[in-house]
Amino acid sequence: MKTIGEPILEDDASGEAWFQRGVTLLEGRKQEREIEERLKKRMAHPVVFEPAFWIGIVTAVAAAWTSNITHERSLLVFYVIMIITQLCSALDTASQKRLKAMLDWIEHQKTKEKQME
């Protein structure tokens, strides 16, 4: 018989199960934090990572260099139109990627709430 002051001992299998459950919870939280960090990074997608932005910048440099040499106004108008098109395209692509990341974030939060229930 056990006395009142004697500590309650658990068997090794029970202790191992609790340990494994703790490890599983920590791994799940770690993965969740990694997913959230990736989504936050995608939501802050800058326009300078878009190739169209850099094509627009190169076109602007080429336009400045060409206009100093040839003084052609029709060529300069063509360059300006291309620059505006490329920069608008880069802005649109970056905003679409940010929107997709935000929608993924919302979906992630919904699944997280469902798991909590």
Backbone as CSV, one residue per row, in Angstrom:
resi,resn,N_x,N_y,N_z,CA_x,CA_y,CA_z,C_x,C_y,C_z
1,MET,0.833,-1.185,0.000,0.000,0.000,0.000,0.871,1.240,0.000
2,LYS,0.359,2.274,-0.633,1.085,3.531,-0.708,0.724,4.411,0.486
3,THR,1.722,5.069,0.937,1.472,6.021,2.018,1.154,7.385,1.438
4,ILE,0.680,8.295,2.259,0.267,9.619,1.786,1.450,10.432,1.280
5,GLY,2.592,10.348,1.863,3.752,11.141,1.460,4.517,10.565,0.283
6,GLU,4.187,9.390,-0.166,4.920,8.744,-1.256,4.524,9.357,-2.600
7,PRO,5.496,9.740,-3.428,5.158,10.332,-4.733,4.541,9.304,-5.671
8,ILE,3.643,9.812,-6.502,2.987,8.943,-7.478,3.939,8.783,-8.661
9,LEU,4.322,7.569,-8.924,5.249,7.312,-10.034,4.468,6.865,-11.254
10,GLU,4.873,7.387,-12.382,4.247,6.965,-13.637,5.182,5.963,-14.305
11,ASP,4.618,5.092,-15.057,5.476,4.155,-15.759,6.161,4.851,-16.932
12,ASP,7.181,4.236,-17.475,7.979,4.843,-18.544,7.173,5.077,-19.808
13,ALA,6.238,4.209,-20.115,5.434,4.353,-21.335,4.587,5.612,-21.264
14,SER,4.035,5.900,-20.120,3.209,7.092,-19.966,4.054,8.352,-20.101
15,GLY,5.233,8.333,-19.469,6.134,9.488,-19.575,6.600,9.717,-21.001
16,GLU,6.893,8.641,-21.696,7.325,8.751,-23.096,6.214,9.290,-23.978
17,ALA,4.989,8.878,-23.711,3.850,9.375,-24.492,3.680,10.876,-24.295
18,TRP,3.804,11.340,-23.046,3.696,12.781,-22.790,4.831,13.547,-23.444
19,PHE,6.027,12.985,-23.395,7.175,13.624,-24.034,6.962,13.722,-25.540
20,GLN,6.506,12.635,-26.147,6.273,12.619,-27.594,5.183,13.616,-27.975
21,ARG,4.162,13.727,-27.144,3.088,14.694,-27.412,3.631,16.121,-27.368
22,GLY,4.495,16.398,-26.407,5.115,17.726,-26.311,5.984,18.027,-27.519
23,VAL,6.758,17.041,-27.963,7.606,17.217,-29.141,6.752,17.486,-30.369
24,THR,5.666,16.748,-30.496,4.765,16.934,-31.637,4.151,18.332,-31.634
25,LEU,3.726,18.789,-30.471,3.163,20.145,-30.369,4.196,21.201,-30.735
26,LEU,5.425,21.049,-30.236,6.478,22.023,-30.550,6.807,22.033,-32.044
27,GLU,6.875,20.856,-32.657,7.140,20.777,-34.094,6.022,21.429,-34.900
28,GLY,4.784,21.189,-34.469,3.641,21.801,-35.165,3.676,23.319,-35.069
29,ARG,3.995,23.832,-33.902,4.088,25.287,-33.737,5.246,25.868,-34.528
30,LYS,6.348,25.138,-34.583,7.502,25.605,-35.366,7.140,25.688,-36.849
31,GLN,6.481,24.660,-37.363,6.063,24.671,-38.759,5.064,25.798,-39.020
32,GLU,4.167,26.023,-38.087,3.183,27.088,-38.233,3.865,28.451,-38.286
33,ARG,4.851,28.676,-37.421,5.598,29.943,-37.449,6.341,30.126,-38.763
34,GLU,6.924,29.048,-39.290,7.632,29.123,-40.567,6.676,29.479,-41.697
35,ILE,5.503,28.869,-41.696,4.502,29.174,-42.729,4.083,30.632,-42.632
36,GLU,3.827,31.105,-41.409,3.409,32.498,-41.225,4.500,33.472,-41.650
37,GLU,5.755,33.157,-41.355,6.851,34.034,-41.766,6.975,34.080,-43.285
38,ARG,6.815,32.920,-43.932,6.865,32.898,-45.400,5.742,33.720,-46.007
39,LEU,4.541,33.586,-45.445,3.400,34.344,-45.965,3.586,35.836,-45.736
40,LYS,4.103,36.222,-44.571,4.355,37.641,-44.305,5.394,38.194,-45.268
41,LYS,6.398,37.396,-45.564,7.434,37.824,-46.507,6.840,38.007,-47.904
42,ARG,5.959,37.078,-48.295,5.316,37.197,-49.609,4.374,38.390,-49.674
43,MET,3.755,38.746,-48.530,2.840,39.896,-48.526,3.595,41.208,-48.681
44,ALA,4.868,41.224,-48.382,5.670,42.443,-48.499,6.530,42.408,-49.767
45,HIS,6.033,41.776,-50.811,6.785,41.616,-52.061,7.040,42.975,-52.719
46,PRO,8.309,43.406,-52.791,8.592,44.707,-53.414,8.601,44.624,-54.934
47,VAL,8.345,45.757,-55.544,8.266,45.820,-56.998,9.654,45.658,-57.640
48,VAL,10.716,45.918,-56.903,12.058,45.807,-57.485,12.462,44.359,-57.748
49,PHE,11.700,43.393,-57.247,11.986,41.995,-57.547,11.358,41.547,-58.861
50,GLU,10.644,42.413,-59.506,9.980,42.069,-60.766,10.901,42.371,-61.953
51,PRO,11.027,41.444,-62.903,11.872,41.688,-64.074,11.398,42.877,-64.919
52,ALA,10.098,43.086,-64.990,9.570,44.195,-65.794,10.048,45.544,-65.252
53,PHE,10.230,45.643,-63.945,10.741,46.883,-63.358,12.139,47.183,-63.883
54,TRP,12.983,46.174,-63.882,14.355,46.385,-64.336,14.429,46.595,-65.857
55,ILE,13.532,45.976,-66.589,13.469,46.248,-68.038,13.094,47.707,-68.260
56,GLY,12.158,48.218,-67.470,11.787,49.628,-67.556,12.936,50.543,-67.205
57,ILE,13.717,50.189,-66.181,14.876,51.005,-65.800,15.922,50.998,-66.901
58,VAL,16.204,49.835,-67.465,17.179,49.746,-68.560,16.688,50.540,-69.767
59,THR,15.392,50.472,-70.043,14.820,51.243,-71.149,14.959,52.739,-70.882
60,ALA,14.785,53.167,-69.645,14.939,54.586,-69.301,16.372,55.048,-69.504
61,VAL,17.322,54.205,-69.100,18.738,54.551,-69.305,19.049,54.601,-70.799
62,ALA,18.529,53.628,-71.545,18.753,53.619,-73.000,18.118,54.840,-73.649
63,ALA,16.961,55.250,-73.177,16.291,56.428,-73.734,17.100,57.682,-73.451
64,ALA,17.614,57.792,-72.241,18.426,58.969,-71.905,19.703,59.005,-72.731
65,TRP,20.321,57.861,-72.899,21.567,57.798,-73.668,21.309,58.062,-75.150
66,THR,20.239,57.491,-75.700,19.909,57.668,-77.112,19.469,59.090,-77.414
67,SER,18.724,59.704,-76.506,18.243,61.062,-76.773,19.392,62.056,-76.793
68,ASN,20.449,61.805,-76.064,21.620,62.687,-76.100,22.376,62.564,-77.415
69,ILE,22.301,61.395,-78.040,23.039,61.165,-79.286,22.230,61.608,-80.501
70,THR,20.968,61.190,-80.605,20.218,61.388,-81.844,19.271,62.578,-81.810
71,HIS,18.797,62.981,-80.676,17.813,64.062,-80.536,16.532,63.775,-81.325
72,GLU,16.153,62.497,-81.441,14.913,62.085,-82.119,13.765,62.125,-81.127
73,ARG,12.763,62.951,-81.377,11.611,63.035,-80.481,10.685,61.832,-80.638
74,SER,10.517,61.314,-81.847,9.628,60.168,-82.052,10.170,58.933,-81.346
75,LEU,11.475,58.764,-81.354,12.094,57.647,-80.651,11.950,57.817,-79.147
76,LEU,12.048,59.043,-78.675,11.900,59.314,-77.250,10.474,59.015,-76.774
77,VAL,9.475,59.349,-77.587,8.078,59.044,-77.247,7.884,57.538,-77.145
78,PHE,8.472,56.799,-78.072,8.396,55.343,-78.041,9.008,54.798,-76.749
79,TYR,10.170,55.316,-76.373,10.817,54.893,-75.134,9.961,55.206,-73.910
80,VAL,9.390,56.384,-73.867,8.564,56.777,-72.719,7.356,55.851,-72.597
81,ILE,6.733,55.527,-73.698,5.587,54.613,-73.674,6.017,53.232,-73.173
82,MET,7.168,52.762,-73.645,7.667,51.452,-73.192,8.003,51.478,-71.704
83,ILE,8.609,52.559,-71.236,8.971,52.672,-69.819,7.719,52.640,-68.948
84,ILE,6.734,53.417,-69.317,5.492,53.458,-68.533,4.813,52.093,-68.540
85,THR,4.781,51.435,-69.683,4.166,50.107,-69.783,4.888,49.094,-68.896
86,GLN,6.221,49.098,-68.941,6.989,48.148,-68.133,6.813,48.396,-66.636
87,LEU,6.859,49.655,-66.227,6.711,49.960,-64.801,5.299,49.633,-64.303
88,CYS,4.286,49.924,-65.108,2.909,49.568,-64.721,2.734,48.055,-64.645
89,SER,3.358,47.346,-65.568,3.306,45.889,-65.553,3.968,45.337,-64.291
90,ALA,5.104,45.904,-63.923,5.802,45.458,-62.711,4.959,45.732,-61.468
91,LEU,4.352,46.905,-61.400,3.493,47.224,-60.256,2.302,46.280,-60.170
92,ASP,1.699,45.991,-61.312,0.545,45.103,-61.339,0.927,43.683,-60.918
93,THR,2.033,43.183,-61.419,2.475,41.834,-61.064,2.794,41.735,-59.575
94,ALA,3.483,42.745,-59.048,3.814,42.734,-57.617,2.548,42.794,-56.761
95,SER,1.587,43.597,-57.171,0.349,43.688,-56.383,-0.452,42.393,-56.462
96,GLN,-0.423,41.716,-57.600,-1.105,40.427,-57.708,-0.470,39.388,-56.787
97,LYS,0.867,39.400,-56.700,1.553,38.454,-55.809,1.247,38.773,-54.349
98,ARG,1.184,40.062,-54.007,0.838,40.451,-52.638,-0.592,40.023,-52.298
99,LEU,-1.516,40.223,-53.236,-2.910,39.833,-53.025,-3.028,38.327,-52.839
100,LYS,-2.327,37.558,-53.648,-2.336,36.102,-53.521,-1.805,35.691,-52.148
101,ALA,-0.735,36.350,-51.690,-0.181,36.038,-50.370,-1.179,36.385,-49.265
102,MET,-1.899,37.483,-49.408,-2.898,37.858,-48.408,-4.042,36.843,-48.367
103,LEU,-4.478,36.399,-49.521,-5.530,35.387,-49.569,-5.058,34.069,-48.954
104,ASP,-3.797,33.701,-49.211,-3.236,32.507,-48.586,-3.162,32.674,-47.066
105,TRP,-2.825,33.890,-46.608,-2.768,34.176,-45.171,-4.150,34.000,-44.534
106,ILE,-5.178,34.523,-45.201,-6.546,34.385,-44.690,-6.947,32.919,-44.628
107,GLU,-6.619,32.174,-45.668,-6.928,30.748,-45.697,-6.192,30.011,-44.579
108,HIS,-4.940,30.390,-44.364,-4.149,29.773,-43.289,-4.775,30.067,-41.926
109,GLN,-5.242,31.287,-41.714,-5.866,31.642,-40.443,-7.173,30.874,-40.237
110,LYS,-7.919,30.672,-41.318,-9.171,29.905,-41.209,-8.895,28.458,-40.822
111,THR,-7.911,27.843,-41.461,-7.593,26.453,-41.117,-7.037,26.364,-39.698
112,LYS,-6.312,27.369,-39.285,-5.777,27.403,-37.918,-6.907,27.485,-36.895
113,GLU,-7.922,28.305,-37.197,-9.083,28.431,-36.298,-9.872,27.132,-36.249
114,LYS,-10.010,26.452,-37.386,-10.742,25.182,-37.417,-10.018,24.123,-36.588
115,GLN,-8.689,24.138,-36.603,-7.932,23.173,-35.830,-8.066,23.445,-34.333
116,MET,-8.233,24.720,-33.968,-8.360,25.085,-32.571,-9.705,24.626,-32.000
117,GLU,-10.726,24.542,-32.850,-12.065,24.172,-32.375,-12.217,22.722,-32.103
